Amino acid sequence: MLAWGDNRKDQTEVPDEAETGVTAIAAGAHHALALTKDGEVVAWGDNSNKQTDIPAEVKSGTVTAIAAGKNTSAAIVGGKVYAWGATHATQKVPTFAQSKVVQVAVGTESLAAVKEDGKVIEWKVNNASYTNVTGATDVRALTAGAHHFVVLKGDPPQKH
């Protein structure tokens, strides 16, 4: 792994445990996450908002996806979203995002998740109420900007 750029919060100082065996990465404003092949999350950089304080439930489970926003981090364990940061060691997550979630994305002040059925929900940081995203069906990829989300819809491309 390689990280570069502004390093005022040590966010480009990749820890040894994230140097090899990493399957996914995510970056927030001044922190970063790595997902190892063993399903463990490694976090580093700025922790002023608790965004690198990985919750015990995430540490003890097998993580399948990660995401990072400005001051927030998220992971999926057993189909459930766990979120932390934005000054909360553990954030409130809507009931609807506590099972059958396959992807998660984090913006500056909100999160979104794709369910197994391809539908998307969105919620505000540390708020348990959510919104079903109209028109977001058959979603196969999700990403976040600071204040927006983008989804890729439809069937996966056919292999030739």
Residue pairs with C-beta under 8 A, 6 or more apart in sequence:
1 14
1 18
1 19
1 20
1 22
1 25
1 34
2 14
3 11
3 12
3 13
3 14
3 32
4 12
5 12
6 12
6 30
7 13
8 30
9 30
9 31
9 45
9 46
9 48
10 44
10 45
10 46
11 27
11 30
11 31
11 32
11 44
11 45
11 46
13 44
13 45
14 32
14 34
14 44
15 42
15 44
17 36
17 42
18 34
18 36
18 42
18 44
21 36
21 37
21 38
22 34
22 35
22 36
22 37
22 42
23 35
23 36
23 37
24 34
24 35
24 65
24 66
25 32
25 33
25 34
25 35
25 66
26 32
26 33
26 66
26 67
26 68
26 73
26 106
27 33
27 68
28 45
28 46
28 51
28 68
28 69
28 70
28 71
28 72
28 73
28 85
28 106
29 46
29 70
29 71
30 45
30 46
31 43
31 44
31 45
31 46
31 47
31 51
31 52
31 68
31 71
31 73
32 43
32 44
32 45
32 68
33 41
33 42
33 43
33 66
33 67
33 68
33 73
33 75
34 41
34 42
34 43
34 66
35 41
35 63
35 65
35 66
35 75
36 42
38 62
39 61
39 62
39 63
39 64
40 59
40 63
41 54
41 58
41 59
41 63
41 66
41 75
43 51
43 52
43 53
43 54
43 73
44 52
45 52
46 52
46 71
47 53
48 71
49 71
49 72
49 85
49 86
49 87
50 84
50 85
50 86
50 87
50 88
50 89
51 68
51 71
51 72
51 73
51 84
51 85
51 86
52 73
52 85
53 84
53 85
53 89
54 73
54 75
54 84
55 82
55 84
55 89
55 90
57 77
57 82
58 75
58 77
58 82
58 84
61 77
61 78
62 77
62 78
63 75
63 76
63 77
64 76
64 77
64 102
65 75
65 76
65 102
65 103
65 104
66 73
66 74
66 75
66 76
66 104
67 73
67 74
67 75
67 104
67 105
67 106
67 111
67 144
68 74
68 106
69 85
69 106
69 107
69 108
69 111
69 144
69 146
70 86
70 107
70 108
70 146
71 85
71 86
71 87
72 83
72 84
72 85
72 86
72 91
72 106
72 111
72 125
73 83
73 84
73 85
73 106
74 81
74 82
74 83
74 84
74 104
74 106
74 111
75 81
75 82
75 104
76 82
76 101
76 102
76 103
76 104
79 99
79 100
79 101
79 102
79 116
80 93
80 97
80 98
80 99
80 101
81 93
81 97
81 98
81 101
81 104
81 111
81 113
82 90
82 93
83 90
83 91
83 93
83 106
83 111
83 125
83 126
84 90
84 91
85 91
86 109
86 125
86 126
88 125
88 126
91 125
91 126
92 126
92 127
92 128
93 123
93 128
94 121
94 123
94 128
94 129
94 130
95 128
96 115
96 121
96 130
97 104
97 111
97 113
97 121
97 123
97 130
100 115
100 116
100 117
101 113
101 114
101 115
101 116
102 114
102 115
102 116
103 113
103 114
103 139
103 141
103 142
104 111
104 112
104 113
104 114
104 142
105 111
105 112
105 113
105 142
105 143
105 144
105 149
106 144
107 144
107 145
107 146
107 147
107 148
107 149
108 146
108 147
109 124
109 125
109 147
110 122
110 123
110 124
110 125
111 122
111 123
111 125
111 144
112 120
112 121
112 122
112 123
112 133
112 142
112 144
112 149
113 120
113 121
113 142
114 120
114 139
114 140
114 142
114 151
115 121
118 137
118 138
118 139
118 140
119 132
119 133
119 136
119 137
119 139
120 132
120 133
120 136
120 139
120 142
120 149
120 151
121 130
121 131
121 132
121 133
122 130
122 131
122 133
122 149
123 129
123 130
123 131
133 149
136 151
136 153
137 153
138 153
138 154
138 155
139 151
139 152
139 153
140 152
140 153
140 154
140 155
140 156
141 151
141 152
142 149
142 150
142 151
142 152
143 149
143 150
143 151
144 150
